[in-house]
């Protein structure tokens, strides 16, 4: 199962998640149209928090950033 997943990952673009045999095919050059992006609000919160640790020793070693959804009253 792990090997199948690794094989799959090798065929997926790390930038867009598209299937590389399709997205890199010469016939498809210029054929893709991008829509508006969607913002992940959890990632936004993590990036804001990450800025507070930019000057910490080895900031790239800080790899787990917990984030929780706070429900609004009402």
CHARMM-style PDB file with segment names, atoms N, HN, CA, C and O in Angstrom:
ATOM      1  N   UNK     1       0.819  -1.187   0.000  1.00  0.00      PROA
ATOM      2  CA  UNK     1       0.000   0.000   0.000  1.00  0.00      PROA
ATOM      3  C   UNK     1       0.871   1.262   0.000  1.00  0.00      PROA
ATOM      4  O   UNK     1       0.590   2.226  -0.712  1.00  0.00      PROA
ATOM      5  N   UNK     2       1.920   1.235   0.803  1.00  0.00      PROA
ATOM      6  HN  UNK     2       2.149   0.452   1.381  1.00  0.00      PROA
ATOM      7  CA  UNK     2       2.819   2.382   0.869  1.00  0.00      PROA
ATOM      8  C   UNK     2       3.508   2.594  -0.466  1.00  0.00      PROA
ATOM      9  O   UNK     2       3.649   3.732  -0.913  1.00  0.00      PROA
ATOM     10  N   UNK     3       3.934   1.532  -1.100  1.00  0.00      PROA
ATOM     11  HN  UNK     3       3.820   0.608  -0.736  1.00  0.00      PROA
ATOM     12  CA  UNK     3       4.604   1.661  -2.397  1.00  0.00      PROA
ATOM     13  C   UNK     3       3.659   2.222  -3.450  1.00  0.00      PROA
ATOM     14  O   UNK     3       4.072   3.019  -4.293  1.00  0.00      PROA
ATOM     15  N   UNK     4       2.410   1.817  -3.409  1.00  0.00      PROA
ATOM     16  HN  UNK     4       2.075   1.170  -2.724  1.00  0.00      PROA
ATOM     17  CA  UNK     4       1.424   2.358  -4.350  1.00  0.00      PROA
ATOM     18  C   UNK     4       1.239   3.847  -4.121  1.00  0.00      PROA
ATOM     19  O   UNK     4       1.117   4.613  -5.076  1.00  0.00      PROA
ATOM     20  N   UNK     5       1.218   4.262  -2.864  1.00  0.00      PROA
ATOM     21  HN  UNK     5       1.318   3.639  -2.088  1.00  0.00      PROA
ATOM     22  CA  UNK     5       1.078   5.687  -2.545  1.00  0.00      PROA
ATOM     23  C   UNK     5       2.294   6.469  -3.043  1.00  0.00      PROA
ATOM     24  O   UNK     5       2.145   7.558  -3.597  1.00  0.00      PROA
ATOM     25  N   UNK     6       3.476   5.928  -2.851  1.00  0.00      PROA
ATOM     26  HN  UNK     6       3.597   5.043  -2.401  1.00  0.00      PROA
ATOM     27  CA  UNK     6       4.693   6.596  -3.323  1.00  0.00      PROA
ATOM     28  C   UNK     6       4.704   6.698  -4.844  1.00  0.00      PROA
ATOM     29  O   UNK     6       5.124   7.715  -5.397  1.00  0.00      PROA
ATOM     30  N   UNK     7       4.247   5.653  -5.519  1.00  0.00      PROA
ATOM     31  HN  UNK     7       3.906   4.827  -5.070  1.00  0.00      PROA
ATOM     32  CA  UNK     7       4.137   5.702  -6.981  1.00  0.00      PROA
ATOM     33  C   UNK     7       3.171   6.802  -7.404  1.00  0.00      PROA
ATOM     34  O   UNK     7       3.438   7.548  -8.345  1.00  0.00      PROA
ATOM     35  N   UNK     8       2.052   6.894  -6.702  1.00  0.00      PROA
ATOM     36  HN  UNK     8       1.835   6.288  -5.937  1.00  0.00      PROA
ATOM     37  CA  UNK     8       1.057   7.933  -6.986  1.00  0.00      PROA
ATOM     38  C   UNK     8       1.653   9.321  -6.756  1.00  0.00      PROA
ATOM     39  O   UNK     8       1.496  10.209  -7.594  1.00  0.00      PROA
ATOM     40  N   UNK     9       2.332   9.511  -5.629  1.00  0.00      PROA
ATOM     41  HN  UNK     9       2.459   8.789  -4.949  1.00  0.00      PROA
ATOM     42  CA  UNK     9       2.926  10.812  -5.304  1.00  0.00      PROA
ATOM     43  C   UNK     9       3.922  11.254  -6.374  1.00  0.00      PROA
ATOM     44  O   UNK     9       4.047  12.448  -6.649  1.00  0.00      PROA
ATOM     45  N   UNK    10       4.619  10.316  -6.969  1.00  0.00      PROA
ATOM     46  HN  UNK    10       4.518   9.347  -6.745  1.00  0.00      PROA
ATOM     47  CA  UNK    10       5.599  10.641  -8.006  1.00  0.00      PROA
ATOM     48  C   UNK    10       4.930  11.188  -9.262  1.00  0.00      PROA
ATOM     49  O   UNK    10       5.586  11.828 -10.084  1.00  0.00      PROA
ATOM     50  N   UNK    11       3.636  10.943  -9.414  1.00  0.00      PROA
ATOM     51  HN  UNK    11       3.103  10.423  -8.746  1.00  0.00      PROA
ATOM     52  CA  UNK    11       2.901  11.392 -10.597  1.00  0.00      PROA
ATOM     53  C   UNK    11       2.017  12.606 -10.325  1.00  0.00      PROA
ATOM     54  O   UNK    11       1.186  12.970 -11.156  1.00  0.00      PROA
ATOM     55  N   UNK    12       2.196  13.233  -9.159  1.00  0.00      PROA
ATOM     56  HN  UNK    12       2.871  12.938  -8.484  1.00  0.00      PROA
ATOM     57  CA  UNK    12       1.363  14.374  -8.783  1.00  0.00      PROA
ATOM     58  C   UNK    12       2.238  15.619  -8.682  1.00  0.00      PROA
ATOM     59  O   UNK    12       3.299  15.592  -8.058  1.00  0.00      PROA
ATOM     60  N   UNK    13       1.791  16.699  -9.295  1.00  0.00      PROA
ATOM     61  HN  UNK    13       0.929  16.721  -9.802  1.00  0.00      PROA
ATOM     62  CA  UNK    13       2.510  17.971  -9.231  1.00  0.00      PROA
ATOM     63  C   UNK    13       2.465  18.506  -7.802  1.00  0.00      PROA
ATOM     64  O   UNK    13       1.392  18.605  -7.206  1.00  0.00      PROA
ATOM     65  N   UNK    14       3.627  18.851  -7.253  1.00  0.00      PROA
ATOM     66  HN  UNK    14       4.498  18.771  -7.737  1.00  0.00      PROA
ATOM     67  CA  UNK    14       3.673  19.378  -5.889  1.00  0.00      PROA
ATOM     68  C   UNK    14       3.126  20.797  -5.806  1.00  0.00      PROA
ATOM     69  O   UNK    14       2.823  21.276  -4.714  1.00  0.00      PROA
ATOM     70  N   UNK    15       2.998  21.463  -6.922  1.00  0.00      PROA
ATOM     71  HN  UNK    15       3.245  21.074  -7.809  1.00  0.00      PROA
ATOM     72  CA  UNK    15       2.477  22.828  -6.913  1.00  0.00      PROA
ATOM     73  C   UNK    15       0.967  22.909  -6.968  1.00  0.00      PROA
ATOM     74  O   UNK    15       0.357  23.692  -6.241  1.00  0.00      PROA
ATOM     75  N   UNK    16       0.351  22.094  -7.837  1.00  0.00      PROA
ATOM     76  HN  UNK    16       0.846  21.458  -8.428  1.00  0.00      PROA
ATOM     77  CA  UNK    16      -1.104  22.211  -8.026  1.00  0.00      PROA
ATOM     78  C   UNK    16      -1.866  20.944  -7.684  1.00  0.00      PROA
ATOM     79  O   UNK    16      -3.093  20.972  -7.582  1.00  0.00      PROA
ATOM     80  N   UNK    17      -1.161  19.829  -7.506  1.00  0.00      PROA
ATOM     81  HN  UNK    17      -0.164  19.806  -7.590  1.00  0.00      PROA
ATOM     82  CA  UNK    17      -1.831  18.572  -7.200  1.00  0.00      PROA
ATOM     83  C   UNK    17      -2.368  17.851  -8.421  1.00  0.00      PROA
ATOM     84  O   UNK    17      -3.037  16.825  -8.298  1.00  0.00      PROA
ATOM     85  N   UNK    18      -2.077  18.385  -9.605  1.00  0.00      PROA
ATOM     86  HN  UNK    18      -1.534  19.218  -9.705  1.00  0.00      PROA
ATOM     87  CA  UNK    18      -2.553  17.773 -10.839  1.00  0.00      PROA
ATOM     88  C   UNK    18      -1.772  16.519 -11.202  1.00  0.00      PROA
ATOM     89  O   UNK    18      -0.650  16.310 -10.741  1.00  0.00      PROA
ATOM     90  N   UNK    19      -2.386  15.691 -12.036  1.00  0.00      PROA
ATOM     91  HN  UNK    19      -3.298  15.860 -12.410  1.00  0.00      PROA
ATOM     92  CA  UNK    19      -1.790  14.443 -12.516  1.00  0.00      PROA
ATOM     93  C   UNK    19      -0.774  14.791 -13.606  1.00  0.00      PROA
ATOM     94  O   UNK    19      -1.151  15.229 -14.693  1.00  0.00      PROA
ATOM     95  N   UNK    20       0.512  14.593 -13.312  1.00  0.00      PROA
ATOM     96  HN  UNK    20       0.818  14.237 -12.429  1.00  0.00      PROA
ATOM     97  CA  UNK    20       1.587  15.045 -14.198  1.00  0.00      PROA
ATOM     98  C   UNK    20       1.501  14.540 -15.632  1.00  0.00      PROA
ATOM     99  O   UNK    20       1.768  15.323 -16.543  1.00  0.00      PROA
ATOM    100  N   UNK    21       1.147  13.283 -15.893  1.00  0.00      PROA
ATOM    101  HN  UNK    21       0.930  12.647 -15.152  1.00  0.00      PROA
ATOM    102  CA  UNK    21       1.035  12.876 -17.292  1.00  0.00      PROA
ATOM    103  C   UNK    21       0.016  13.717 -18.073  1.00  0.00      PROA
ATOM    104  O   UNK    21       0.157  13.891 -19.283  1.00  0.00      PROA
ATOM    105  N   UNK    22      -0.990  14.229 -17.398  1.00  0.00      PROA
ATOM    106  HN  UNK    22      -1.105  14.087 -16.415  1.00  0.00      PROA
ATOM    107  CA  UNK    22      -1.966  15.099 -18.058  1.00  0.00      PROA
ATOM    108  C   UNK    22      -1.477  16.545 -18.092  1.00  0.00      PROA
ATOM    109  O   UNK    22      -1.525  17.195 -19.136  1.00  0.00      PROA
ATOM    110  N   UNK    23      -1.007  17.046 -16.948  1.00  0.00      PROA
ATOM    111  HN  UNK    23      -0.968  16.518 -16.100  1.00  0.00      PROA
ATOM    112  CA  UNK    23      -0.678  18.470 -16.850  1.00  0.00      PROA
ATOM    113  C   UNK    23       0.601  18.856 -17.577  1.00  0.00      PROA
ATOM    114  O   UNK    23       0.820  20.037 -17.851  1.00  0.00      PROA
ATOM    115  N   UNK    24       1.453  17.880 -17.894  1.00  0.00      PROA
ATOM    116  HN  UNK    24       1.276  16.922 -17.672  1.00  0.00      PROA
ATOM    117  CA  UNK    24       2.692  18.182 -18.615  1.00  0.00      PROA
ATOM    118  C   UNK    24       2.638  17.775 -20.085  1.00  0.00      PROA
ATOM    119  O   UNK    24       3.619  17.939 -20.810  1.00  0.00      PROA
ATOM    120  N   UNK    25       1.516  17.252 -20.520  1.00  0.00      PROA
ATOM    121  HN  UNK    25       0.719  17.118 -19.931  1.00  0.00      PROA
ATOM    122  CA  UNK    25       1.375  16.808 -21.908  1.00  0.00      PROA
ATOM    123  C   UNK    25       1.445  18.019 -22.842  1.00  0.00      PROA
ATOM    124  O   UNK    25       0.796  19.036 -22.595  1.00  0.00      PROA
ATOM    125  N   UNK    26       2.224  17.908 -23.899  1.00  0.00      PROA
ATOM    126  HN  UNK    26       2.752  17.083 -24.099  1.00  0.00      PROA
ATOM    127  CA  UNK    26       2.417  19.025 -24.835  1.00  0.00      PROA
ATOM    128  C   UNK    26       1.105  19.527 -25.433  1.00  0.00      PROA
ATOM    129  O   UNK    26       0.970  20.721 -25.700  1.00  0.00      PROA
ATOM    130  N   UNK    27       0.146  18.642 -25.644  1.00  0.00      PROA
ATOM    131  HN  UNK    27       0.256  17.672 -25.427  1.00  0.00      PROA
ATOM    132  CA  UNK    27      -1.143  19.055 -26.217  1.00  0.00      PROA
ATOM    133  C   UNK    27      -1.940  19.962 -25.287  1.00  0.00      PROA
ATOM    134  O   UNK    27      -2.866  20.640 -25.732  1.00  0.00      PROA
ATOM    135  N   UNK    28      -1.593  19.982 -24.005  1.00  0.00      PROA
ATOM    136  HN  UNK    28      -0.840  19.431 -23.644  1.00  0.00      PROA
ATOM    137  CA  UNK    28      -2.356  20.763 -23.032  1.00  0.00      PROA
ATOM    138  C   UNK    28      -1.729  22.118 -22.711  1.00  0.00      PROA
ATOM    139  O   UNK    28      -2.277  22.886 -21.920  1.00  0.00      PROA
ATOM    140  N   UNK    29      -0.585  22.411 -23.322  1.00  0.00      PROA
ATOM    141  HN  UNK    29      -0.140  21.788 -23.965  1.00  0.00      PROA
ATOM    142  CA  UNK    29       0.059  23.699 -23.061  1.00  0.00      PROA
ATOM    143  C   UNK    29      -0.870  24.839 -23.461  1.00  0.00      PROA
ATOM    144  O   UNK    29      -1.386  24.873 -24.578  1.00  0.00      PROA
ATOM    145  N   UNK    30      -1.073  25.760 -22.545  1.00  0.00      PROA
ATOM    146  HN  UNK    30      -0.654  25.733 -21.637  1.00  0.00      PROA
ATOM    147  CA  UNK    30      -1.931  26.912 -22.796  1.00  0.00      PROA
ATOM    148  C   UNK    30      -3.417  26.608 -22.700  1.00  0.00      PROA
ATOM    149  O   UNK    30      -4.241  27.486 -22.956  1.00  0.00      PROA
ATOM    150  N   UNK    31      -3.776  25.379 -22.335  1.00  0.00      PROA
ATOM    151  HN  UNK    31      -3.106  24.666 -22.127  1.00  0.00      PROA
ATOM    152  CA  UNK    31      -5.188  24.986 -22.293  1.00  0.00      PROA
ATOM    153  C   UNK    31      -5.820  25.112 -20.911  1.00  0.00      PROA
ATOM    154  O   UNK    31      -7.042  25.034 -20.784  1.00  0.00      PROA
ATOM    155  N   UNK    32      -5.017  25.303 -19.890  1.00  0.00      PROA
ATOM    156  HN  UNK    32      -4.024  25.367 -19.993  1.00  0.00      PROA
ATOM    157  CA  UNK    32      -5.559  25.414 -18.534  1.00  0.00      PROA
ATOM    158  C   UNK    32      -5.936  26.859 -18.229  1.00  0.00      PROA
ATOM    159  O   UNK    32      -5.240  27.791 -18.632  1.00  0.00      PROA
ATOM    160  N   UNK    33      -7.023  27.031 -17.526  1.00  0.00      PROA
ATOM    161  HN  UNK    33      -7.589  26.274 -17.198  1.00  0.00      PROA
ATOM    162  CA  UNK    33      -7.465  28.343 -17.061  1.00  0.00      PROA
ATOM    163  C   UNK    33      -7.620  28.238 -15.550  1.00  0.00      PROA
ATOM    164  O   UNK    33      -8.331  27.363 -15.055  1.00  0.00      PROA
ATOM    165  N   UNK    34      -6.962  29.119 -14.827  1.00  0.00      PROA
ATOM    166  HN  UNK    34      -6.385  29.829 -15.229  1.00  0.00      PROA
ATOM    167  CA  UNK    34      -7.027  29.083 -13.365  1.00  0.00      PROA
ATOM    168  C   UNK    34      -8.173  29.953 -12.865  1.00  0.00      PROA
ATOM    169  O   UNK    34      -8.422  31.042 -13.382  1.00  0.00      PROA
ATOM    170  N   UNK    35      -8.848  29.460 -11.871  1.00  0.00      PROA
ATOM    171  HN  UNK    35      -8.646  28.575 -11.452  1.00  0.00      PROA
ATOM    172  CA  UNK    35      -9.906  30.221 -11.223  1.00  0.00      PROA
ATOM    173  C   UNK    35      -9.342  30.991 -10.039  1.00  0.00      PROA
ATOM    174  O   UNK    35      -8.134  30.992  -9.802  1.00  0.00      PROA
ATOM    175  N   UNK    36     -10.217  31.634  -9.312  1.00  0.00      PROA
ATOM    176  HN  UNK    36     -11.198  31.633  -9.505  1.00  0.00      PROA
ATOM    177  CA  UNK    36      -9.802  32.385  -8.131  1.00  0.00      PROA
ATOM    178  C   UNK    36      -9.365  31.405  -7.035  1.00  0.00      PROA
ATOM    179  O   UNK    36      -9.936  30.322  -6.909  1.00  0.00      PROA
ATOM    180  N   UNK    37      -8.371  31.777  -6.259  1.00  0.00      PROA
ATOM    181  HN  UNK    37      -7.907  32.657  -6.362  1.00  0.00      PROA
ATOM    182  CA  UNK    37      -7.913  30.890  -5.196  1.00  0.00      PROA
ATOM    183  C   UNK    37      -8.891  30.874  -4.023  1.00  0.00      PROA
ATOM    184  O   UNK    37      -9.719  31.770  -3.860  1.00  0.00      PROA
ATOM    185  N   UNK    38      -8.768  29.849  -3.232  1.00  0.00      PROA
ATOM    186  HN  UNK    38      -8.096  29.121  -3.364  1.00  0.00      PROA
ATOM    187  CA  UNK    38      -9.522  29.749  -1.985  1.00  0.00      PROA
ATOM    188  C   UNK    38      -8.524  29.903  -0.846  1.00  0.00      PROA
ATOM    189  O   UNK    38      -7.442  29.318  -0.879  1.00  0.00      PROA
ATOM    190  N   UNK    39      -8.881  30.677   0.145  1.00  0.00      PROA
ATOM    191  HN  UNK    39      -9.761  31.153   0.172  1.00  0.00      PROA
ATOM    192  CA  UNK    39      -7.987  30.871   1.286  1.00  0.00      PROA
ATOM    193  C   UNK    39      -8.325  29.869   2.376  1.00  0.00      PROA
ATOM    194  O   UNK    39      -9.485  29.709   2.755  1.00  0.00      PROA
ATOM    195  N   UNK    40      -7.307  29.206   2.868  1.00  0.00      PROA
ATOM    196  HN  UNK    40      -6.364  29.336   2.560  1.00  0.00      PROA
ATOM    197  CA  UNK    40      -7.452  28.333   4.025  1.00  0.00      PROA
ATOM    198  C   UNK    40      -7.219  29.204   5.257  1.00  0.00      PROA
ATOM    199  O   UNK    40      -6.099  29.655   5.499  1.00  0.00      PROA
ATOM    200  N   UNK    41      -8.258  29.436   6.022  1.00  0.00      PROA
ATOM    201  HN  UNK    41      -9.167  29.070   5.826  1.00  0.00      PROA
ATOM    202  CA  UNK    41      -8.154  30.328   7.178  1.00  0.00      PROA
ATOM    203  C   UNK    41      -7.312  29.717   8.297  1.00  0.00      PROA
ATOM    204  O   UNK    41      -6.742  30.437   9.116  1.00  0.00      PROA
ATOM    205  N   UNK    42      -7.239  28.404   8.326  1.00  0.00      PROA
ATOM    206  HN  UNK    42      -7.703  27.819   7.660  1.00  0.00      PROA
ATOM    207  CA  UNK    42      -6.364  27.754   9.305  1.00  0.00      PROA
ATOM    208  C   UNK    42      -4.904  28.036   8.951  1.00  0.00      PROA
ATOM    209  O   UNK    42      -4.107  28.359   9.832  1.00  0.00      PROA
ATOM    210  N   UNK    43      -4.547  27.919   7.676  1.00  0.00      PROA
ATOM    211  HN  UNK    43      -5.194  27.657   6.959  1.00  0.00      PROA
ATOM    212  CA  UNK    43      -3.179  28.236   7.235  1.00  0.00      PROA
ATOM    213  C   UNK    43      -2.843  29.698   7.503  1.00  0.00      PROA
ATOM    214  O   UNK    43      -1.711  30.016   7.869  1.00  0.00      PROA
ATOM    215  N   UNK    44      -3.815  30.588   7.324  1.00  0.00      PROA
ATOM    216  HN  UNK    44      -4.734  30.329   7.027  1.00  0.00      PROA
ATOM    217  CA  UNK    44      -3.600  32.009   7.599  1.00  0.00      PROA
ATOM    218  C   UNK    44      -3.227  32.209   9.060  1.00  0.00      PROA
ATOM    219  O   UNK    44      -2.277  32.930   9.365  1.00  0.00      PROA
ATOM    220  N   UNK    45      -3.968  31.577   9.967  1.00  0.00      PROA
ATOM    221  HN  UNK    45      -4.739  30.991   9.719  1.00  0.00      PROA
ATOM    222  CA  UNK    45      -3.683  31.704  11.399  1.00  0.00      PROA
ATOM    223  C   UNK    45      -2.297  31.158  11.735  1.00  0.00      PROA
ATOM    224  O   UNK    45      -1.569  31.750  12.532  1.00  0.00      PROA
ATOM    225  N   UNK    46      -1.935  30.028  11.125  1.00  0.00      PROA
ATOM    226  HN  UNK    46      -2.527  29.548  10.478  1.00  0.00      PROA
ATOM    227  CA  UNK    46      -0.627  29.431  11.380  1.00  0.00      PROA
ATOM    228  C   UNK    46       0.485  30.336  10.862  1.00  0.00      PROA
ATOM    229  O   UNK    46       1.496  30.510  11.542  1.00  0.00      PROA
ATOM    230  N   UNK    47       0.324  30.909   9.687  1.00  0.00      PROA
ATOM    231  HN  UNK    47      -0.498  30.768   9.134  1.00  0.00      PROA
ATOM    232  CA  UNK    47       1.347  31.809   9.140  1.00  0.00      PROA
ATOM    233  C   UNK    47       1.525  33.044  10.013  1.00  0.00      PROA
ATOM    234  O   UNK    47       2.647  33.515  10.202  1.00  0.00      PROA
ATOM    235  N   UNK    48       0.425  33.573  10.546  1.00  0.00      PROA
ATOM    236  HN  UNK    48      -0.486  33.191  10.393  1.00  0.00      PROA
ATOM    237  CA  UNK    48       0.527  34.723  11.460  1.00  0.00      PROA
ATOM    238  C   UNK    48       1.318  34.339  12.707  1.00  0.00      PROA
ATOM    239  O   UNK    48       2.169  35.104  13.162  1.00  0.00      PROA
ATOM    240  N   UNK    49       1.047  33.171  13.256  1.00  0.00      PROA
ATOM    241  HN  UNK    49       0.356  32.549  12.887  1.00  0.00      PROA
ATOM    242  CA  UNK    49       1.757  32.697  14.449  1.00  0.00      PROA
ATOM    243  C   UNK    49       3.221  32.420  14.130  1.00  0.00      PROA
ATOM    244  O   UNK    49       4.101  32.709  14.940  1.00  0.00      PROA
ATOM    245  N   UNK    50       3.480  31.862  12.956  1.00  0.00      PROA
ATOM    246  HN  UNK    50       2.765  31.627  12.298  1.00  0.00      PROA
ATOM    247  CA  UNK    50       4.846  31.525  12.548  1.00  0.00      PROA
ATOM    248  C   UNK    50       5.740  32.769  12.531  1.00  0.00      PROA
ATOM    249  O   UNK    50       6.922  32.682  12.862  1.00  0.00      PROA
ATOM    250  N   UNK    51       5.193  33.909  12.152  1.00  0.00      PROA
ATOM    251  HN  UNK    51       4.232  33.980  11.883  1.00  0.00      PROA
ATOM    252  CA  UNK    51       5.979  35.149  12.101  1.00  0.00      PROA
ATOM    253  C   UNK    51       6.537  35.515  13.476  1.00  0.00      PROA
ATOM    254  O   UNK    51       7.610  36.112  13.569  1.00  0.00      PROA
ATOM    255  N   UNK    52       5.817  35.164  14.544  1.00  0.00      PROA
ATOM    256  HN  UNK    52       4.946  34.679  14.468  1.00  0.00      PROA
ATOM    257  CA  UNK    52       6.292  35.451  15.902  1.00  0.00      PROA
ATOM    258  C   UNK    52       7.528  34.634  16.264  1.00  0.00      PROA
ATOM    259  O   UNK    52       8.208  34.947  17.242  1.00  0.00      PROA
ATOM    260  N   UNK    53       7.826  33.599  15.496  1.00  0.00      PROA
ATOM    261  HN  UNK    53       7.273  33.345  14.703  1.00  0.00      PROA
ATOM    262  CA  UNK    53       8.938  32.704  15.804  1.00  0.00      PROA
ATOM    263  C   UNK    53      10.053  32.767  14.766  1.00  0.00      PROA
ATOM    264  O   UNK    53      10.940  31.913  14.766  1.00  0.00      PROA
ATOM    265  N   UNK    54      10.026  33.753  13.889  1.00  0.00      PROA
ATOM    266  HN  UNK    54       9.306  34.446  13.889  1.00  0.00      PROA
ATOM    267  CA  UNK    54      11.043  33.851  12.832  1.00  0.00      PROA
ATOM    268  C   UNK    54      12.457  33.978  13.383  1.00  0.00      PROA
ATOM    269  O   UNK    54      13.407  33.492  12.769  1.00  0.00      PROA
ATOM    270  N   UNK    55      12.606  34.628  14.539  1.00  0.00      PROA
ATOM    271  HN  UNK    55      11.835  35.023  15.038  1.00  0.00      PROA
ATOM    272  CA  UNK    55      13.933  34.830  15.119  1.00  0.00      PROA
ATOM    273  C   UNK    55      14.304  33.755  16.136  1.00  0.00      PROA
ATOM    274  O   UNK    55      15.349  33.852  16.779  1.00  0.00      PROA
ATOM    275  N   UNK    56      13.475  32.744  16.288  1.00  0.00      PROA
ATOM    276  HN  UNK    56      12.626  32.666  15.765  1.00  0.00      PROA
ATOM    277  CA  UNK    56      13.773  31.644  17.210  1.00  0.00      PROA
ATOM    278  C   UNK    56      14.924  30.814  16.644  1.00  0.00      PROA
ATOM    279  O   UNK    56      15.123  30.780  15.430  1.00  0.00      PROA
ATOM    280  N   UNK    57      15.677  30.150  17.511  1.00  0.00      PROA
ATOM    281  HN  UNK    57      15.515  30.178  18.497  1.00  0.00      PROA
ATOM    282  CA  UNK    57      16.733  29.267  17.004  1.00  0.00      PROA
ATOM    283  C   UNK    57      16.127  28.166  16.120  1.00  0.00      PROA
ATOM    284  O   UNK    57      15.167  27.506  16.518  1.00  0.00      PROA
ATOM    285  N   UNK    58      16.675  27.980  14.956  1.00  0.00      PROA
ATOM    286  HN  UNK    58      17.455  28.516  14.633  1.00  0.00      PROA
ATOM    287  CA  UNK    58      16.235  26.970  13.987  1.00  0.00      PROA
ATOM    288  C   UNK    58      14.718  26.989  13.788  1.00  0.00      PROA
ATOM    289  O   UNK    58      14.051  25.997  14.084  1.00  0.00      PROA
ATOM    290  N   UNK    59      14.165  28.088  13.297  1.00  0.00      PROA
ATOM    291  HN  UNK    59      14.706  28.893  13.056  1.00  0.00      PROA
ATOM    292  CA  UNK    59      12.709  28.167  13.135  1.00  0.00      PROA
ATOM    293  C   UNK    59      12.147  27.112  12.186  1.00  0.00      PROA
ATOM    294  O   UNK    59      10.972  26.758  12.290  1.00  0.00      PROA
ATOM    295  N   UNK    60      12.952  26.610  11.276  1.00  0.00      PROA
ATOM    296  HN  UNK    60      13.907  26.897  11.192  1.00  0.00      PROA
ATOM    297  CA  UNK    60      12.446  25.579  10.362  1.00  0.00      PROA
ATOM    298  C   UNK    60      12.203  24.254  11.084  1.00  0.00      PROA
ATOM    299  O   UNK    60      11.528  23.374  10.547  1.00  0.00      PROA
ATOM    300  N   UNK    61      12.746  24.102  12.296  1.00  0.00      PROA
ATOM    301  HN  UNK    61      13.294  24.816  12.731  1.00  0.00      PROA
ATOM    302  CA  UNK    61      12.525  22.888  13.077  1.00  0.00      PROA
ATOM    303  C   UNK    61      11.180  22.911  13.796  1.00  0.00      PROA
ATOM    304  O   UNK    61      10.759  21.895  14.349  1.00  0.00      PROA
ATOM    305  N   UNK    62      10.511  24.040  13.795  1.00  0.00      PROA
ATOM    306  HN  UNK    62      10.853  24.866  13.346  1.00  0.00      PROA
ATOM    307  CA  UNK    62       9.190  24.144  14.420  1.00  0.00      PROA
ATOM    308  C   UNK    62       8.168  23.653  13.408  1.00  0.00      PROA
ATOM    309  O   UNK    62       7.728  24.416  12.548  1.00  0.00      PROA
ATOM    310  N   UNK    63       7.792  22.397  13.505  1.00  0.00      PROA
ATOM    311  HN  UNK    63       8.150  21.778  14.204  1.00  0.00      PROA
ATOM    312  CA  UNK    63       7.007  21.770  12.443  1.00  0.00      PROA
ATOM    313  C   UNK    63       5.553  21.491  12.787  1.00  0.00      PROA
ATOM    314  O   UNK    63       4.750  21.272  11.880  1.00  0.00      PROA
ATOM    315  N   UNK    64       5.189  21.491  14.046  1.00  0.00      PROA
ATOM    316  HN  UNK    64       5.841  21.669  14.783  1.00  0.00      PROA
ATOM    317  CA  UNK    64       3.802  21.219  14.425  1.00  0.00      PROA
ATOM    318  C   UNK    64       3.175  22.511  14.917  1.00  0.00      PROA
ATOM    319  O   UNK    64       3.593  23.073  15.929  1.00  0.00      PROA
ATOM    320  N   UNK    65       2.174  22.973  14.194  1.00  0.00      PROA
ATOM    321  HN  UNK    65       1.834  22.516  13.372  1.00  0.00      PROA
ATOM    322  CA  UNK    65       1.499  24.223  14.530  1.00  0.00      PROA
ATOM    323  C   UNK    65       0.026  23.931  14.788  1.00  0.00      PROA
ATOM    324  O   UNK    65      -0.784  23.937  13.860  1.00  0.00      PROA
ATOM    325  N   UNK    66      -0.322  23.674  16.051  1.00  0.00      PROA
ATOM    326  HN  UNK    66       0.336  23.669  16.804  1.00  0.00      PROA
ATOM    327  CA  UNK    66      -1.724  23.390  16.331  1.00  0.00      PROA
ATOM    328  C   UNK    66      -2.587  24.621  16.069  1.00  0.00      PROA
ATOM    329  O   UNK    66      -2.179  25.752  16.333  1.00  0.00      PROA
ATOM    330  N   UNK    67      -3.753  24.385  15.559  1.00  0.00      PROA
ATOM    331  HN  UNK    67      -4.085  23.466  15.344  1.00  0.00      PROA
ATOM    332  CA  UNK    67      -4.719  25.467  15.325  1.00  0.00      PROA
ATOM    333  C   UNK    67      -6.105  24.892  15.561  1.00  0.00      PROA
ATOM    334  O   UNK    67      -6.422  23.795  15.102  1.00  0.00      PROA
ATOM    335  N   UNK    68      -6.911  25.629  16.267  1.00  0.00      PROA
ATOM    336  HN  UNK    68      -6.654  26.520  16.640  1.00  0.00      PROA
ATOM    337  CA  UNK    68      -8.264  25.153  16.552  1.00  0.00      PROA
ATOM    338  C   UNK    68      -9.281  26.162  16.064  1.00  0.00      PROA
ATOM    339  O   UNK    68      -9.006  27.359  15.977  1.00  0.00      PROA
ATOM    340  N   UNK    69     -10.438  25.668  15.754  1.00  0.00      PROA
ATOM    341  HN  UNK    69     -10.662  24.696  15.825  1.00  0.00      PROA
ATOM    342  CA  UNK    69     -11.537  26.510  15.290  1.00  0.00      PROA
ATOM    343  C   UNK    69     -12.288  27.031  16.503  1.00  0.00      PROA
ATOM    344  O   UNK    69     -12.837  26.256  17.286  1.00  0.00      PROA
ATOM    345  N   UNK    70     -12.308  28.355  16.655  1.00  0.00      PROA
ATOM    346  HN  UNK    70     -11.862  28.985  16.019  1.00  0.00      PROA
ATOM    347  CA  UNK    70     -13.076  28.969  17.738  1.00  0.00      PROA
ATOM    348  C   UNK    70     -14.436  29.331  17.188  1.00  0.00      PROA
ATOM    349  O   UNK    70     -14.545  30.120  16.249  1.00  0.00      PROA
ATOM    350  N   UNK    71     -15.456  28.768  17.760  1.00  0.00      PROA
ATOM    351  HN  UNK    71     -15.368  28.127  18.523  1.00  0.00      PROA
ATOM    352  CA  UNK    71     -16.829  29.047  17.332  1.00  0.00      PROA
ATOM    353  C   UNK    71     -17.262  30.389  17.886  1.00  0.00      PROA
ATOM    354  O   UNK    71     -17.019  30.708  19.050  1.00  0.00      PROA
ATOM    355  N   UNK    72     -17.899  31.158  17.046  1.00  0.00      PROA
ATOM    356  HN  UNK    72     -18.097  30.899  16.101  1.00  0.00      PROA
ATOM    357  CA  UNK    72     -18.440  32.450  17.486  1.00  0.00      PROA
ATOM    358  C   UNK    72     -19.792  32.232  18.136  1.00  0.00      PROA
ATOM    359  O   UNK    72     -20.564  31.373  17.710  1.00  0.00      PROA
ATOM    360  N   UNK    73     -20.073  33.003  19.156  1.00  0.00      PROA
ATOM    361  HN  UNK    73     -19.446  33.701  19.502  1.00  0.00      PROA
ATOM    362  CA  UNK    73     -21.395  32.928  19.794  1.00  0.00      PROA
ATOM    363  C   UNK    73     -22.419  33.591  18.897  1.00  0.00      PROA
ATOM    364  O   UNK    73     -22.184  34.667  18.346  1.00  0.00      PROA
ATOM    365  N   UNK    74     -23.551  32.937  18.759  1.00  0.00      PROA
ATOM    366  HN  UNK    74     -23.742  32.063  19.206  1.00  0.00      PROA
ATOM    367  CA  UNK    74     -24.619  33.554  17.977  1.00  0.00      PROA
ATOM    368  C   UNK    74     -24.891  32.890  16.753  1.00  0.00      PROA
ATOM    369  OT1 UNK    74     -25.771  33.315  16.004  1.00  0.00      PROA
TER     370      UNK     74
END
